[in-house]
Each structure stands twice: as structure tokens, then as C-alpha cells.
């Protein structure tokens, strides 16, 4: 059943009920997005839960998640719609000889010949959805311009067919790893949320939620070590998901401590670049020679 939040507290509790622990600002902006029908631009480093927020909102709100994964070179045909040229050609070939072009044109530019891509699917859905436009910073400014009509008016203009307006208003999240500056036109149409790596206590709460059987002292040491690793100059700092994976692995291995040996054996769970492995082993591993609590 679809949820209809009536307060920030509703959203906070709802997200927690589906396994996402939001900060206060996250719950507030999510509530405003659902209530005002405004898109949200969620920026922050990779691995802080931006994409997961959209997934959690779809579960909590009881809405289907429609995802557009952005990449360099993404264009209108892959994001909005394109015509089914093969089906159109078959229709033209099936027309009686002597049929005028105007008659054929009316036949082949109908909705039955339209291939919906994620943005069109979200706009035309009879049921409200959550639309995730993931990693918008990987596209270019020309693609951002394509989004403006969707984000402002929740409609798409098709030259051959006319204007397609949203039957229901989707909750829209755009995520960015902040690798380039987005246009002011895009930002004006969105609420804004900055997600950073969580505080130690917040991340401990997240780890405990997803690995509740892990010894509390080990869980605390885990998030302390993760914080030390993130402070280093790495190609890819460990994400929250990797903290959870590490906690589950330690639980599976029956680890009673995170000492130098355990850290070295499981380091590849949180560090994914060869040069980073050496840096972390040298700078953090040597600090773990003492037993937990010593």
C-alpha cells in the first residue's frame, strides 16, 4: 500500500523501517520532495547512500522505482523515447498501394509505435513512481537541457505526437558524485541535499542495523578503522556498503577482534585499488598491533 507521509517524523520512521537510517536533513528534504512534488538533487562523494536513498524511498512509499543510469554520451533516444522504426516500416509496407503519405504518417506516429525510455515511463505511469536519475554529472550540459521540461512541468513534448503530461507526479531524485559543476538551470528546479560520510556514531548505528550479531566492541572498532582509512589520500575511500560487507564478513569469520592479521586478511573488502592497499596496510595496519580494548 502506498504511503503518504504527513510529517518529517513519518519519513524518518518510514525510511528506518526499510533499513535506511537518514540524517535529519535527509528526512526533511525527502518529506518536502514527496509533499511539494519537487525534484531533489542529491550530491556527495561516491558510496554515501545517494542511490540507496531512492531505493529506500520507493520501498517506504510503496512506489515502483524507475532508474535512469547516466553515462557519457547518453541521449534523448535512451533517456526519453524513440520510435520503433522496424514496426513503422512494417506498417508502411502493409499499407495499400496508392495510400497518401499524410495517411501513412498519421498511422505510424501513434503511441503504439513509441518505445518508452525511463523518463517517459515515469511520466506516463498511471501509478506514482520514484524516478532515479543516477550520476547526472556523468552526462553533459546538453543532456541536462533535455531534463528541464521534465523537471519543471513533468511533461515531455514529442513533435510528431504532441505533449505528454504526467498522469501522476513522480518523486524524482537526481544523484551526483560532484565530479563537475551542474548548470544553474538544473539546480533551480531542484531541492538540494548534500550527503557526506556519516559520523562515527551514525555509521555504527548503520552497521549494527545490518549486522546486529556482531560484537559491539568489534563493530565500534570497525567504524573507527573505516574513519582512519577514509582520512587517507586514496583513489577510492570505502563506502558505507563496504563497511556493512566488512561487518558481515567479520561475523561470518567469527572474528573477535580487528587486529593486524584480521585487518590484513580482510582488507580487500574495503579497499579496491592496488596502490590504496599498500597505503592502507602501511598507515593503518601498523596501528592495529594491540588487541581490542588493550
C-alpha positions as CSV (number, residue, x, y, z in Angstrom):
1,X,0.0,0.0,0.0
2,X,1.4,3.4,-1.0
3,X,2.4,5.6,2.0
4,X,1.5,9.3,2.2
5,X,3.8,11.0,4.7
6,X,2.3,13.8,6.8
7,X,5.5,14.9,8.6
8,X,9.3,14.7,8.7
9,X,8.9,12.2,11.5
10,X,6.8,10.0,9.3
11,X,9.5,9.9,6.7
12,X,12.3,9.3,9.2
13,X,10.5,6.4,10.7
14,X,9.4,5.1,7.3
15,X,13.0,5.1,6.0
16,X,14.2,3.4,9.1
17,X,11.5,0.7,8.7
18,X,13.0,-0.3,5.4
19,X,16.6,-0.3,6.6
20,X,17.8,3.2,5.7
21,X,18.9,5.4,8.6
22,X,18.6,9.0,7.5
23,X,20.2,12.1,8.9
24,X,17.8,14.9,9.9
25,X,18.4,16.8,6.7
26,X,17.7,13.7,4.6
27,X,14.4,13.1,6.3
28,X,13.4,16.8,5.9
29,X,14.3,17.1,2.2
30,X,12.7,13.7,1.4
31,X,9.4,14.9,3.1
32,X,9.5,18.1,1.1
33,X,10.1,16.3,-2.1
34,X,7.1,14.0,-1.5
35,X,4.8,16.8,-0.3
36,X,5.8,19.6,-2.7
37,X,6.4,17.4,-5.8
38,X,9.9,19.0,-6.3
39,X,12.8,17.0,-7.7
40,X,15.8,16.6,-5.3
41,X,19.5,16.9,-6.4
42,X,21.5,14.7,-4.0
43,X,25.2,15.4,-4.2
44,X,28.1,13.9,-2.3
45,X,31.1,11.5,-2.6
46,X,30.6,8.0,-4.0
47,X,29.3,5.5,-1.6
48,X,27.4,7.6,0.9
49,X,23.9,6.2,0.2
50,X,22.6,8.6,-2.5
51,X,21.3,5.8,-4.8
52,X,20.2,3.8,-1.8
53,X,18.0,6.7,-0.6
54,X,16.0,6.5,-3.8
55,X,15.6,2.7,-3.4
56,X,14.6,3.2,0.3
57,X,12.0,5.9,-0.7
58,X,10.4,3.6,-3.2
59,X,10.1,0.8,-0.7
60,X,8.7,3.1,2.0
61,X,6.3,5.0,-0.3
62,X,5.2,1.7,-1.9
63,X,6.1,3.0,-5.4
64,X,7.9,1.4,-8.3
65,X,11.5,2.6,-8.8
66,X,12.3,3.7,-12.3
67,X,16.1,4.2,-12.8
68,X,17.9,6.1,-15.5
69,X,21.7,5.3,-15.2
70,X,23.6,8.2,-16.7
71,X,26.8,7.8,-18.7
72,X,28.8,9.9,-21.1
73,X,27.0,10.1,-24.5
74,X,23.5,9.4,-23.1
75,X,21.0,10.9,-25.5
76,X,17.3,11.5,-25.9
77,X,16.6,8.1,-27.5
78,X,18.0,6.3,-24.5
79,X,16.5,8.6,-21.8
80,X,13.2,9.8,-23.2
81,X,11.7,7.8,-26.1
82,X,12.4,6.7,-29.6
83,X,10.2,5.5,-32.4
84,X,10.0,1.8,-33.2
85,X,11.3,2.1,-36.8
86,X,11.0,-1.6,-37.6
87,X,7.4,-1.6,-36.6
88,X,6.8,1.6,-38.5
89,X,8.4,0.1,-41.7
90,X,6.2,-2.9,-41.4
91,X,3.1,-0.7,-41.2
92,X,4.2,1.3,-44.2
93,X,4.8,-1.9,-46.2
94,X,1.4,-3.2,-45.2
95,X,-0.4,-0.1,-46.4
96,X,-2.4,-0.4,-49.6
97,X,-0.6,0.8,-52.7
98,X,-1.6,4.4,-53.5
99,X,-2.2,5.4,-49.9
100,X,-1.0,9.1,-49.4
101,X,1.9,10.0,-47.1
102,X,-0.4,12.0,-44.9
103,X,-2.5,9.0,-44.2
104,X,0.6,6.8,-43.5
105,X,2.1,9.4,-41.3
106,X,-1.0,9.5,-39.1
107,X,-0.8,5.7,-38.8
108,X,2.9,5.4,-37.9
109,X,3.3,8.2,-35.4
110,X,0.9,6.8,-32.8
111,X,1.6,5.7,-29.2
112,X,1.7,2.0,-30.3
113,X,5.0,2.8,-32.2
114,X,6.6,4.6,-29.3
115,X,9.3,3.0,-27.3
116,X,9.3,4.4,-23.8
117,X,12.6,5.0,-22.0
118,X,12.9,5.7,-18.3
119,X,11.9,9.4,-18.3
120,X,8.9,8.7,-20.5
121,X,7.9,5.7,-18.4
122,X,7.9,7.7,-15.2
123,X,5.8,10.5,-16.8
124,X,3.3,8.2,-18.4
125,X,2.9,5.7,-15.5
126,X,-0.7,5.6,-14.3
127,X,0.6,4.9,-10.7
128,X,3.0,7.3,-8.9
129,X,6.7,6.2,-9.1
130,X,10.1,7.1,-7.8
131,X,12.3,8.3,-10.6
132,X,16.1,7.9,-10.0
133,X,18.3,9.8,-12.4
134,X,21.6,8.4,-11.2
135,X,25.0,10.1,-11.6
136,X,23.8,13.0,-13.7
137,X,27.3,14.5,-13.5
138,X,28.5,11.8,-16.0
139,X,26.4,13.5,-18.8
140,X,27.0,16.8,-20.4
141,X,25.1,20.2,-20.3
142,X,23.2,19.3,-23.5
143,X,21.6,16.4,-21.7
144,X,20.8,18.5,-18.7
145,X,18.8,20.8,-21.0
146,X,16.7,17.8,-22.1
147,X,15.7,17.3,-18.5
148,X,14.4,20.8,-17.8
149,X,10.9,20.3,-19.2
150,X,10.5,17.1,-17.3
151,X,11.8,18.6,-14.0
152,X,9.8,21.8,-14.4
153,X,6.4,20.8,-15.8
154,X,6.5,17.0,-15.6
155,X,5.8,16.7,-19.2
156,X,7.5,15.7,-22.5
157,X,6.9,17.3,-25.9
158,X,7.0,14.9,-28.8
159,X,7.0,16.8,-32.2
160,X,5.0,14.1,-34.0
161,X,2.6,13.3,-31.2
162,X,2.2,16.4,-29.0
163,X,2.6,16.9,-25.3
164,X,2.6,14.0,-22.9
165,X,1.8,15.2,-19.4
166,X,2.3,13.2,-16.2
167,X,-0.7,11.3,-15.0
168,X,0.8,11.3,-11.5
169,X,3.7,13.2,-10.1
170,X,6.8,11.1,-9.5
171,X,9.2,11.6,-6.7
172,X,12.4,12.5,-8.5
173,X,16.0,12.1,-7.2
174,X,19.0,13.1,-9.2
175,X,22.3,12.0,-7.8
176,X,25.7,13.4,-8.5
177,X,29.2,12.5,-7.3
178,X,30.1,16.1,-7.7
179,X,32.7,15.4,-10.4
180,X,31.6,18.5,-12.4
181,X,29.6,21.6,-11.8
182,X,25.9,21.2,-12.8
183,X,24.1,24.1,-14.6
184,X,22.2,26.7,-12.6
185,X,19.1,26.0,-14.7
186,X,19.0,22.4,-13.4
187,X,19.7,23.4,-9.8
188,X,16.9,26.0,-9.8
189,X,14.4,23.3,-10.4
190,X,15.5,21.1,-7.6
191,X,15.6,20.9,-3.8
192,X,19.2,20.2,-2.7
193,X,20.7,17.6,-0.4
194,X,24.3,17.1,0.4
195,X,25.2,13.6,1.7
196,X,28.6,13.1,3.2
197,X,30.2,10.1,5.0
198,X,28.3,9.6,8.3
199,X,29.6,10.5,11.7
200,X,31.2,7.6,13.6
201,X,28.1,7.1,15.8
202,X,25.8,7.2,12.8
203,X,27.8,4.7,10.9
204,X,28.0,2.5,14.0
205,X,24.2,2.6,14.1
206,X,24.0,1.6,10.4
207,X,26.5,-1.3,10.9
208,X,24.6,-2.5,13.9
209,X,21.3,-2.5,11.9
210,X,22.7,-4.6,9.1
211,X,25.0,-6.9,11.3
212,X,23.2,-7.0,14.7
213,X,25.0,-10.2,15.8
214,X,28.4,-8.6,15.5
215,X,30.1,-7.9,18.9
216,X,29.5,-4.3,19.9
217,X,33.2,-3.6,20.6
218,X,34.2,-5.1,17.2
219,X,31.6,-3.0,15.5
220,X,32.9,0.1,17.1
221,X,36.4,-0.6,16.2
222,X,35.3,-1.3,12.7
223,X,33.8,2.1,12.2
224,X,36.9,3.7,13.9
225,X,39.2,1.9,11.4
226,X,37.0,2.9,8.5
227,X,37.2,6.5,9.6
228,X,41.0,6.2,9.7
229,X,41.1,4.7,6.2
230,X,38.8,7.5,4.8
231,X,41.2,10.1,6.2
232,X,44.0,8.9,3.9
233,X,44.5,10.2,0.4
234,X,43.0,7.2,-1.5
235,X,41.7,6.7,-5.0
236,X,38.5,5.3,-3.6
237,X,37.6,5.6,0.1
238,X,35.4,2.8,1.5
239,X,31.7,3.3,1.1
240,X,29.0,2.6,3.7
241,X,28.0,-0.5,1.8
242,X,31.6,-1.8,2.1
243,X,31.5,-1.1,5.9
244,X,28.5,-3.3,6.1
245,X,30.1,-6.0,3.9
246,X,33.1,-6.0,6.2
247,X,31.0,-6.3,9.3
248,X,29.1,-9.3,7.8
249,X,32.4,-10.9,6.8
250,X,33.9,-10.5,10.2
251,X,30.8,-12.0,11.7
252,X,30.9,-14.9,9.3
253,X,34.6,-15.5,10.1
254,X,34.0,-15.4,13.8
255,X,36.4,-12.5,14.4
256,X,36.6,-11.4,18.0
257,X,38.9,-8.5,17.3
258,X,40.2,-6.4,14.4
259,X,43.9,-6.9,14.9
260,X,46.7,-6.5,12.4
261,X,46.3,-10.1,11.0
262,X,42.5,-9.9,10.6
263,X,42.8,-6.5,9.1
264,X,45.3,-7.7,6.5
265,X,43.3,-10.8,5.6
266,X,40.1,-8.8,5.0
267,X,41.5,-5.5,3.7
268,X,40.3,-6.2,0.2
269,X,36.7,-5.9,1.4
270,X,37.1,-2.2,1.9
271,X,40.0,-1.2,-0.3
272,X,39.6,-1.8,-4.0
273,X,42.8,-0.3,-5.6
274,X,46.2,-1.9,-5.6
275,X,48.0,1.3,-4.7
276,X,45.5,2.0,-2.0
277,X,46.1,-1.4,-0.5
278,X,49.7,-0.6,0.2
279,X,49.0,2.8,1.6
280,X,46.3,1.5,4.0
281,X,48.3,-1.5,5.1
282,X,51.3,0.7,5.9
283,X,49.4,3.6,7.5
284,X,46.6,1.8,9.3
285,X,47.7,-1.8,9.7
286,X,50.6,-0.9,12.0
287,X,48.2,0.8,14.4
288,X,46.3,-2.4,15.0
289,X,49.0,-4.4,16.7
290,X,47.4,-4.2,20.1
291,X,44.4,-6.4,20.9
292,X,40.9,-4.8,21.1
293,X,40.5,-3.0,24.4
294,X,44.1,-3.2,25.4
